[in-house]
């Protein structure tokens, strides 16, 4: 995507990616001309658009005013962006367009440090919990949740707690400015990040996925329904495996929610569960079903439920992310860093499903799915 920030093995690189996707957007251009024809508005730009079909563009300065705001992109050429509209007539104004940010806040920051928060103006029922990122080193970044922060260094309700295993996420296997492919799938309450930090060839390893945000809780009015999921509990540069990703059902050590459903104590470990049983990477070689499923030639996508580990309780469901119980190795994603978008998945009529590689091993990667149409349930 034109103008996208680069993730690399350098301090601050991860924050540049998160800021662009959550706070600022990127690729701002002033539109050269605009027109409406048969329910489609087309913006002609000076250079390559910073988005793809299915991206959300942010338009400003246009008349009719109904063209402004967030617009789902339906068409892209070398220098045009198109989207559906109910407006008609001539388009005027000094119009700008960019890839829209997801609408998070960044209340506190420091040198290669940042804290992100869901915007209470958009979501008055949000928890008010923060995600803190320490991106001061090259290979990895440390992440936490905080119930409160008064500045980047002062807060309460840290999770994982100081007595629990810390969480790290990886940017690159080497301290280098070499660019590492990444994907972010998010809305204004939940963020999934996949960074392909390891592997020289497109046929080696998939991205390692991690995430943070508010899930759909089984408890009514749950003020602690905020989760943080990392890749590892150390800065040691492990080779990617099936169990170090949010896109797995055996991630037993790297996901925490702010508190138990009781509201007592501090951060608690959780684990993803999905039908029909537990397995490693979504769509990986250890998944229980063949692809396609023999009796109905089917492809099944399953919501990932969050279970507190001790004692075991079903806490909620991850929004937007769908696990795949089929062995999909090398059968859907064309390589380990390219997404495949499908508009005809059974059971998801009218929705675009993004199928994306996830880390498993050097030769075999899993596949995790995301609902790219939404809205997601929180």
C-alpha positions in Angstrom: 0.0 0.0 0.0 1.5 3.3 -1.1 3.1 5.3 1.7 2.6 2.7 4.3 5.0 2.9 7.3 7.8 0.4 7.4 8.2 -2.2 10.1 11.8 -3.1 10.8 14.3 -4.1 13.4 14.7 -0.6 14.7 13.5 1.2 17.8 10.2 3.0 17.2 9.3 1.1 14.0 6.3 -0.6 15.6 4.9 2.6 17.0 5.1 4.2 13.5 2.9 1.4 12.2 0.4 1.6 15.1 0.2 5.4 14.9 -0.5 5.3 11.2 -3.3 2.7 11.5 -4.9 3.8 14.7 -4.3 7.5 15.1 -3.4 9.4 11.9 -4.0 7.4 8.8 -1.6 8.0 5.9 -1.3 8.9 2.3 -3.1 12.2 2.4 -3.6 13.7 -1.1 -5.5 16.6 -2.5 -8.0 15.4 -5.2 -7.4 16.6 -8.7 -11.0 16.0 -9.9 -14.1 14.1 -8.7 -17.3 12.9 -10.3 -20.4 10.9 -9.6 -21.8 8.4 -12.0 -24.5 5.7 -11.5 -24.1 5.7 -7.7 -20.3 5.7 -7.7 -18.0 8.6 -6.7 -14.6 8.5 -8.3 -11.7 10.7 -7.1 -8.8 11.3 -9.4 -5.5 11.7 -7.5 -2.0 13.1 -8.4 -0.3 9.8 -7.5 -1.0 6.2 -6.4 -3.7 5.9 -3.8 -2.6 4.7 -0.3 -5.4 2.1 -0.1 -6.8 -1.0 -1.7 -10.3 -2.3 -2.6 -12.0 -2.9 0.8 -9.9 -0.2 2.6 -11.7 2.6 4.4 -10.9 6.1 3.0 -11.4 9.3 4.8 -12.7 12.1 2.6 -13.0 15.8 3.5 -13.8 19.1 1.9 -16.3 17.8 -0.7 -19.7 19.1 -1.8 -22.1 17.4 -1.6 -21.3 16.9 2.1 -22.5 13.3 2.0 -19.3 12.3 0.2 -17.2 13.3 3.3 -16.3 11.0 6.1 -15.3 7.3 6.1 -16.0 5.5 2.8 -15.4 1.9 1.9 -13.3 1.7 -1.3 -14.9 -0.3 -4.1 -12.5 0.4 -6.9 -8.8 1.4 -7.4 -6.7 2.3 -10.4 -3.2 3.7 -10.7 -4.6 7.2 -9.7 -8.2 6.9 -8.8 -10.3 5.8 -5.8 -14.0 4.9 -6.1 -16.8 4.3 -3.5 -20.6 3.9 -3.5 -22.7 7.0 -2.8 -26.3 8.0 -2.8 -25.3 11.6 -3.7 -25.8 13.0 -7.2 -24.7 16.0 -9.3 -21.5 17.9 -9.6 -18.7 17.4 -7.1 -16.9 20.6 -5.9 -14.6 21.8 -3.2 -10.9 21.4 -2.1 -11.2 17.7 -1.5 -8.6 15.5 0.4 -8.5 11.8 0.8 -6.3 9.4 2.9 -6.4 6.0 4.4 -8.6 6.4 7.4 -7.3 5.7 10.9 -9.3 3.4 13.1 -10.2 6.1 15.6 -8.1 5.3 18.7 -6.6 7.8 21.0 -2.9 8.2 22.0 -3.1 10.0 25.3 0.5 9.6 26.5 3.8 9.1 24.8 7.6 9.2 25.4 10.7 8.4 23.4 9.6 5.2 21.6 6.9 4.7 24.2 3.1 5.1 23.7 -0.2 4.4 25.3 -3.3 3.8 23.2 -6.9 4.0 24.3 -10.4 3.5 22.9 -12.1 6.9 22.3 -14.9 7.3 24.9 -16.5 9.9 22.6 -17.1 7.1 20.1 -17.8 4.4 22.7 -19.2 5.8 26.0 -19.5 2.2 27.4 -15.8 1.5 26.8 -13.6 0.3 29.7 -11.1 3.2 29.7 -8.2 0.7 29.8 -4.9 1.5 28.1 -2.5 -0.5 25.9 1.1 0.5 26.6 3.9 -0.3 24.2 7.7 0.0 24.9 9.3 0.1 21.5 12.8 1.2 22.7 14.7 -1.9 21.4 15.3 -3.3 18.0 13.9 -6.9 17.7 10.9 -6.8 20.0 8.6 -4.6 21.9 7.0 -5.1 25.3 3.2 -4.6 25.7 1.0 -4.3 28.8 -2.6 -3.3 29.7 -3.2 -0.6 32.3 -6.5 0.1 34.0 -5.4 3.7 34.5 -2.5 5.9 33.4 -1.7 9.5 34.5 1.4 9.7 32.3 3.4 7.3 30.2 5.3 6.0 33.3 2.6 6.1 36.0 -0.4 3.9 36.2 -2.4 1.3 38.1 -3.9 -2.1 37.3 -1.0 -3.3 35.2 -1.6 -6.6 33.4 0.2 -8.9 33.1 1.0 -8.1 36.7 4.6 -7.8 37.9 4.3 -11.4 39.3 3.1 -12.7 36.0 4.9 -13.5 32.7 5.6 -10.3 30.7 4.5 -10.0 27.1 6.6 -9.3 24.1 5.9 -9.0 20.4 8.5 -9.2 17.6 9.3 -6.8 14.7 12.3 -8.5 13.1 14.7 -11.4 13.6 17.6 -9.0 13.0 18.5 -5.5 14.1 18.2 -4.0 10.6 16.3 -1.3 8.6 15.2 -4.1 6.2 11.4 -3.9 5.8 9.2 -6.7 7.3 5.8 -7.3 5.8 2.9 -6.6 8.2 -0.9 -6.5 8.3 -3.3 -4.9 10.7 -7.0 -5.7 10.9 -8.9 -3.5 13.3 -11.8 -1.4 14.2 -12.1 1.3 16.8 -12.2 -1.2 19.7 -10.1 -4.2 18.7 -6.7 -4.5 16.9 -5.0 -7.5 15.4 -1.4 -7.2 14.3 0.5 -9.7 12.1 4.2 -9.2 11.5 6.2 -11.5 9.3 9.4 -10.9 11.0 11.2 -14.2 10.2 12.1 -15.9 6.9 13.9 -14.9 3.7 11.5 -16.4 1.2 7.8 -16.0 0.6 7.5 -19.8 1.2 8.8 -19.6 4.8 6.8 -18.7 7.9 3.7 -16.7 8.2 3.1 -13.5 10.3 3.0 -13.9 14.1 -0.4 -12.4 15.2 -1.0 -10.5 18.4 -3.7 -8.2 19.5 -5.5 -6.0 22.1 -8.8 -4.4 22.8 -12.3 -5.1 24.0 -14.0 -8.4 23.3 -17.6 -9.5 23.5 -18.1 -10.5 27.1 -20.5 -13.1 28.4 -21.0 -10.9 31.4 -23.4 -8.0 31.2 -21.7 -4.6 31.9 -18.2 -6.1 32.1 -15.8 -3.2 33.0 -12.7 -5.4 32.6 -13.3 -6.9 29.1 -10.0 -5.7 27.7 -7.5 -8.3 26.5 -3.8 -8.1 25.6 -2.2 -11.0 23.7 1.5 -11.2 22.8 3.9 -13.6 21.1 6.5 -14.5 23.7 7.4 -14.0 27.4 11.0 -13.1 26.6 13.1 -11.0 24.3 15.0 -14.0 23.1 14.6 -14.4 19.3 12.8 -17.7 19.1 11.9 -19.2 15.7 8.2 -18.8 15.1 6.1 -21.7 16.2 2.4 -22.7 16.2 1.8 -21.7 19.8 3.1 -18.1 19.9 0.1 -16.3 18.3 -3.4 -15.1 19.1 -4.4 -17.1 16.0 -4.0 -20.4 17.8 -6.1 -22.4 20.3 -3.1 -23.5 22.4 -1.8 -20.1 23.3 -1.8 -20.8 27.1 0.8 -18.3 28.3 0.6 -15.1 26.2 -2.9 -13.7 26.6 -4.4 -11.8 29.6 -7.5 -9.9 30.4 -7.6 -7.0 32.9 -9.4 -9.0 35.7 -11.5 -12.0 36.3 -15.2 -11.9 35.6 -15.6 -11.4 39.3 -13.9 -8.0 39.1 -11.5 -9.1 41.8 -7.7 -9.2 41.8 -5.5 -8.3 38.8 -4.8 -9.7 35.3 -5.8 -13.3 34.6 -4.5 -15.6 31.9 -6.9 -16.7 29.2 -6.8 -19.2 26.3 -8.7 -19.4 23.0 -11.1 -22.3 22.5 -12.9 -23.1 19.3 -14.9 -25.9 17.6 -14.4 -28.9 17.4 -11.4 -29.2 19.7 -8.1 -27.6 20.6 -5.3 -27.4 18.0 -2.3 -25.2 17.2 -2.4 -22.6 14.5 -5.7 -21.8 12.8 -5.6 -23.6 9.5 -2.3 -25.3 10.3 -1.1 -28.8 9.8 -2.3 -29.9 13.3 -5.9 -28.8 12.7 -8.4 -31.7 13.0 -10.3 -31.5 9.7 -9.1 -32.0 6.1 -9.8 -29.3 3.5 -12.4 -29.5 2.1 -14.5 -31.3 4.6 -15.4 -34.7 3.0 -19.2 -35.1 3.5 -20.2 -31.6 2.3 -17.1 -30.2 0.6 -17.2 -27.4 3.2 -15.0 -24.8 4.6 -15.8 -24.0 8.3 -14.9 -20.7 10.1 -15.3 -20.7 13.8 -15.4 -17.9 16.4 -12.7 -18.0 19.0 -14.0 -18.0 22.6 -11.9 -16.7 25.5 -11.7 -18.9 28.5 -10.2 -17.9 31.8 -7.8 -20.7 32.8 -8.0 -21.0 36.6 -10.8 -21.7 37.3 -12.0 -22.4 33.8 -14.8 -20.0 32.8 -16.0 -18.9 29.3 -15.4 -15.2 29.4 -16.3 -14.0 25.9 -15.6 -14.1 22.2 -12.9 -12.4 20.1 -14.5 -10.0 17.7 -13.9 -10.2 14.0 -11.3 -13.0 14.0 -12.3 -16.5 12.8 -10.4 -19.7 13.4 -10.2 -22.4 10.7 -10.3 -26.1 11.9 -9.0 -27.3 8.5 -5.5 -28.3 7.4 -5.0 -25.5 4.9 -1.3 -25.6 4.5 -0.4 -24.1 1.1 -4.0 -24.5 -0.2 -5.5 -21.0 0.2 -2.9 -18.3 0.8 -0.7 -18.1 -2.2 2.4 -17.4 -0.1 3.3 -16.6 3.5 2.8 -12.9 3.3 -0.2 -12.3 1.0 -3.8 -12.1 2.0 -6.6 -13.8 0.0 -10.0 -12.0 0.0 -13.1 -14.1 -0.5 -16.6 -12.6 -1.1 -18.4 -15.9 -1.3 -17.7 -17.8 1.9 -20.8 -20.0 2.8 -22.6 -18.6 5.9 -21.1 -15.1 5.4 -23.3 -13.7 2.6 -22.5 -10.1 1.8 -19.2 -10.1 3.7 -15.6 -10.0 2.6 -13.5 -12.6 4.5 -9.8 -12.0 4.6 -7.7 -15.2 4.8 -4.2 -14.5 6.0 -1.2 -16.7 6.8 -0.1 -17.2 10.4 3.2 -18.5 11.8 3.6 -22.3 12.1 6.9 -23.6 10.7 9.4 -22.8 8.0 7.6 -24.7 5.3 4.0 -24.9 6.5 1.9 -21.9 7.8 -1.6 -21.7 9.1 -4.4 -19.6 7.9 -6.5 -17.3 10.0 -9.7 -15.5 8.8 -11.1 -12.0 9.6 -14.5 -10.5 8.8 -13.4 -7.4 6.8 -17.0 -6.1 6.4 -18.2 -5.9 10.0 -19.5 -4.5 12.2 -17.8 -6.6 14.9 -19.6 -7.5 18.1 -18.0 -6.0 21.3 
